[in-house]
Amino acid sequence: MGLIPALLKRAAAPAGVLAVGAAISLAWAVWPAQADDGDSQDVPIVWSVAPSDEYGPDGRHWIELRLAPGERALERIAVRNLSGRDAVFELQAADGFFTPEGRFDMLARPEDSTAAGTWIRLDAEVEVPAGETRIVPLEIVAPPDAEPGDHAAGVAAALVRTGAADRGSSNIGVVSRFGIRVMTRVTGELAPGLEIRDLEAAYDMTWNPLRPGRVAASFDLVNTGNARLVVTGRVAAAGELVAWPGEDAPRIELLPGDVRRVEVQIERVWPRFAVRTEVEAVTEVLALEGVAAPDLPAVTARRWVAAVPWPQLAVLAGLVLIGFAVLAGRRRAKRRLAALLAAARADERARLAGGDERRSLDPPVVRLDSQPGGADGGPAGAS
C-alpha cells in the first residue's frame, strides 16, 4: 500500500474522523508551497485531531462537558502527524456554529470569539514529528455569569510550517484546519423550546389533467430555548406525507438561537381548490451521559394553499360543451323532422282538399237510352 492510501486509511479511523463536526468541513491536508530546504516536495502533510486521554485518542468524536458557572475542567486533544515530515501546527479555539447546510464549523480569524470559544485555554502551537502524536491539554472555564444551557465551540489545528527550522517564517501557501467540536452545558434550568415560523406553501400544477401536481413548502425552525435540539418531522398535504430531513441529508441539529430553513416537496397532490399544508416537528433534546433531558411536545403549523384544478375544469367545460352541442343537435334534428312531417301532412291535406273540389265542379252525366217504339220517341204501338 502506498503512502497516501495508508495515511488516508489511518486518518479515517473513528478517533480522527471529526473535522469540527461529524463531517470534514475543515480541510485535513495541505500542500506546502515551498519546502524548508528550497526543494519542491510532492508529499502532502496529513494530520488529524481527536479527543484524547493522557495516552492518546479515546474514541470520542467530540468533547461534551457539564459545568457549573465558574467551574473549570481539564480535557485533552491528540494531534497526529500522519505524514513523513515534521510539522508545526497552530492551535485555535473559537465559537462554534452550524452552517445553513447543517455542518458544524467554527469562527476563523480574524473574527473574534465572544462566547464559548473564549472559555478554552490551550497552547498556541505544537510541533509534531513525522508519524507521531502529541497530547495537548485544554482547560475549559465556564464564566461565573454563564447562562444555563448549551454552548458550542471548536478546537482546531492548522498547519503553519514544516520542520523546526526558521520558525519566524511560514512556507504554507494554503491555511487549512482540522478540528473537533467542544460542547459545554452549563448547569441550571434547562428550558428547551422550538417554533415553526414563516411557513410558506405553493401549489405547482401540471397541465396534464390525468397527473397530480405537487406542493412546495418551506419554513423556519427556530430554537427558542437554551438546549441543543435534534429536529425531525413530516409535511402533510391532501393525504400525502413526506418526512424531513431526507435520508441523504444531515440531521437537523440546532443550537440555542439557531434558525434553519427547511424546504420540502410533496408529490402526487391532486388540486382541490384549496389544500391544507401541515408541518409537524418532533424534537429530541440532546442529553449528556448520565443526565436526563426534558421532553418537548411536537410542534405543528398549518397553511392553506390555493390549488385550482384548471386542467380538470377545462376538461369538464369541454365535456359540458360537447354535451350541450349534442343536445342542441338532437333538438334541431327533432324540430327539422317535425317541420318535415308537418309539411308532408299539409301537402296531403291540400291534395285531398283539391280532389274534392274538382269532383264538385264537373256537370252530372245523364244517359238517354233509345225507346223501342219508334224513332220519334212516341209510345210504342201507337196507330
Residue pairs with C-beta under 8 A, 6 or more apart in sequence:
1 9
3 43
3 84
4 44
4 46
7 46
7 82
7 83
8 46
10 16
10 82
11 17
11 28
11 46
11 48
11 82
13 57
14 59
14 61
15 48
15 50
15 51
15 57
15 58
15 59
15 60
15 78
16 48
16 49
16 50
16 57
16 80
17 24
17 61
18 49
18 50
18 61
18 62
18 179
18 180
18 181
19 25
19 26
19 27
19 28
19 49
19 177
19 178
19 179
19 180
20 26
20 96
20 104
20 105
20 106
20 154
20 156
20 177
20 178
20 179
20 180
20 181
21 62
21 103
21 104
21 105
21 181
22 61
22 104
22 250
23 103
23 104
23 250
24 178
25 99
25 103
25 104
25 105
26 105
26 106
26 156
26 176
26 177
26 178
26 179
27 174
27 176
27 177
27 178
28 46
28 47
28 48
28 176
28 178
29 44
29 45
29 46
29 47
29 176
30 44
30 45
30 159
30 172
30 173
30 174
30 175
30 176
31 44
31 45
31 173
31 174
32 41
32 45
32 162
32 171
32 172
32 173
33 171
33 172
33 173
33 174
34 40
34 171
34 173
35 41
35 162
35 171
36 161
36 162
36 163
36 165
36 166
36 171
41 85
43 83
43 84
43 85
44 83
45 81
45 83
45 85
45 87
45 159
45 162
46 81
46 82
46 83
47 79
47 80
47 81
47 82
47 83
47 87
47 89
47 128
47 157
47 159
47 178
48 79
48 80
48 82
48 178
49 77
49 78
49 79
49 80
49 155
49 156
49 157
49 178
49 179
49 180
50 57
50 60
50 77
50 78
50 80
50 180
51 57
51 58
51 60
51 61
51 62
51 63
51 75
51 76
51 77
51 78
51 180
52 58
52 76
52 77
52 78
52 135
53 76
54 76
54 135
55 135
56 78
56 133
56 135
57 78
57 80
57 133
61 180
62 180
62 181
62 182
62 183
63 75
63 77
63 138
63 155
63 180
63 181
63 182
63 183
64 183
64 184
64 185
64 288
64 289
65 73
65 75
65 140
65 182
65 183
65 184
65 185
66 184
66 185
66 187
66 288
66 291
67 73
67 140
67 142
67 146
67 184
67 185
67 186
67 187
68 142
68 186
68 187
69 142
69 143
69 144
69 145
69 146
69 186
69 187
69 188
70 141
70 142
70 143
70 144
70 146
71 141
71 142
72 139
72 140
72 141
72 142
73 139
73 140
74 137
74 138
74 139
74 140
75 137
75 138
75 139
75 140
75 182
76 135
76 136
76 137
76 138
77 122
77 135
77 136
77 138
77 155
77 180
78 133
78 134
78 135
78 136
79 89
79 91
79 126
79 128
79 133
79 134
79 136
79 157
80 128
80 132
80 133
81 87
81 128
81 129
81 130
81 131
81 132
81 133
82 131
83 130
83 131
84 130
84 131
85 130
85 162
85 163
86 127
86 128
86 129
86 130
86 162
86 163
86 164
87 127
87 128
87 130
87 159
87 161
87 162
87 163
88 125
88 126
88 127
88 128
88 159
88 160
88 161
88 162
88 163
88 164
88 167
89 125
89 126
89 127
89 128
89 157
89 158
89 159
89 160
90 124
90 125
90 157
90 158
90 159
90 160
91 122
91 123
91 124
91 125
91 126
91 136
91 155
91 156
91 157
92 106
92 109
92 155
92 156
92 157
92 158
92 177
92 179
93 113
93 117
93 118
93 120
93 121
93 122
93 138
93 153
93 154
93 155
93 182
94 106
94 107
94 108
94 111
94 113
94 117
94 153
94 154
94 156
95 106
95 107
95 113
95 114
95 115
95 116
95 117
95 118
95 152
95 153
95 154
96 104
96 105
96 106
96 116
96 117
96 152
96 153
96 154
96 181
96 182
96 183
96 255
97 104
97 105
97 106
97 107
97 152
97 255
97 258
98 104
98 105
98 253
98 254
98 255
98 258
98 260
99 105
100 260
100 261
101 250
102 245
102 249
102 250
102 251
102 252
102 253
102 260
103 250
104 152
104 154
104 181
104 253
105 154
106 117
106 153
106 154
106 156
106 179
106 181
107 113
107 117
108 177
113 153
115 151
115 152
115 153
116 151
116 152
116 153
116 182
116 184
117 153
117 154
119 140
119 141
119 142
119 143
119 151
119 153
119 184
120 138
120 139
120 140
120 153
120 155
120 182
121 138
121 139
121 140
121 141
122 136
122 137
122 138
122 139
122 155
123 136
123 137
125 160
126 134
126 136
126 157
127 134
127 164
128 134
138 155
138 182
140 182
140 184
142 184
142 186
146 186
147 186
147 188
147 226
148 186
148 187
148 188
148 189
148 190
148 191
148 226
149 185
149 186
149 188
149 190
149 191
149 225
149 226
149 227
149 256
150 183
150 184
150 185
150 186
150 226
150 227
150 228
150 255
150 256
150 286
151 183
151 184
151 185
151 186
152 181
152 182
152 183
152 184
152 228
152 255
153 181
153 182
153 183
153 184
154 179
154 180
154 181
154 182
155 179
155 180
155 182
156 177
156 178
156 179
156 180
157 177
157 178
157 179
158 175
158 176
158 177
158 178
159 172
159 175
159 176
160 170
160 172
160 175
161 167
161 169
161 170
161 171
161 172
162 171
162 172
183 228
185 227
185 288
190 225
190 226
190 227
190 285
190 293
190 294
191 225
191 226
191 227
192 225
192 226
192 227
192 229
192 283
192 285
192 293
192 294
192 296
193 223
193 224
193 225
193 296
194 221
194 222
194 223
194 224
194 225
194 229
194 231
194 254
194 281
194 283
194 296
194 299
195 221
195 222
195 224
195 299
196 219
196 220
196 221
196 222
196 279
196 281
196 299
196 300
196 301
197 219
197 220
197 222
198 218
198 219
198 220
199 217
199 218
199 219
199 277
199 279
199 301
199 302
199 303
200 217
200 218
200 219
200 303
201 215
201 216
201 217
201 218
201 237
201 277
201 303
201 305
202 215
202 216
202 305
203 213
203 214
203 215
203 269
203 271
203 275
203 305
203 306
203 307
204 213
204 214
204 215
204 216
205 213
205 271
205 307
205 308
205 310
205 311
206 212
206 213
206 311
207 310
207 311
208 311
209 311
209 312
209 314
209 315
212 267
212 268
212 269
212 270
212 271
213 269
213 270
213 271
213 307
214 265
214 266
214 267
214 268
214 269
215 235
215 237
215 238
215 265
215 266
215 269
215 275
215 277
215 305
215 307
216 263
216 264
216 265
216 266
217 235
217 237
217 263
217 264
217 265
217 266
217 277
217 279
217 303
218 261
218 262
218 263
218 264
219 261
219 262
219 279
219 301
220 259
220 260
220 261
220 262
221 231
221 252
221 254
221 259
221 260
221 261
221 262
221 281
222 258
222 259
223 229
223 254
223 255
223 256
223 257
223 258
223 259
225 256
226 256
227 256
227 285
227 286
227 293
228 253
228 254
228 255
228 256
228 285
228 286
229 253
229 254
229 283
229 284
229 285
229 286
229 296
230 251
230 252
230 253
230 254
230 283
230 284
230 286
231 252
231 253
231 254
231 260
231 281
231 282
231 283
231 284
232 243
232 244
232 245
232 251
232 252
232 281
232 282
232 284
233 243
233 244
233 279
233 280
233 281
233 282
233 298
234 241
234 242
234 243
234 244
234 279
234 280
235 241
235 242
235 244
235 264
235 266
235 277
235 278
235 279
235 280
236 266
236 277
236 278
236 280
237 266
237 269
237 275
237 276
237 277
237 278
237 305
238 269
238 270
238 272
238 275
238 276
238 307
240 266
240 267
240 268
240 269
241 266
242 264
242 265
242 266
242 267
244 252
244 262
244 264
245 251
245 252
245 262
252 260
252 262
253 286
254 260
266 277
269 275
269 307
270 309
271 307
271 308
271 309
271 310
271 312
272 307
272 309
273 306
273 307
273 308
273 309
274 304
274 305
274 306
274 307
275 304
275 305
275 307
276 302
276 303
276 304
276 305
277 302
277 303
277 304
277 305
278 300
278 301
278 302
279 300
279 301
279 302
280 298
280 299
280 300
281 298
281 299
281 300
282 298
283 296
283 298
283 299
285 293
285 294
285 295
285 296
286 293
287 293
371 377
371 378
371 380
372 380
373 379
373 380
373 381
373 382
374 380
374 382
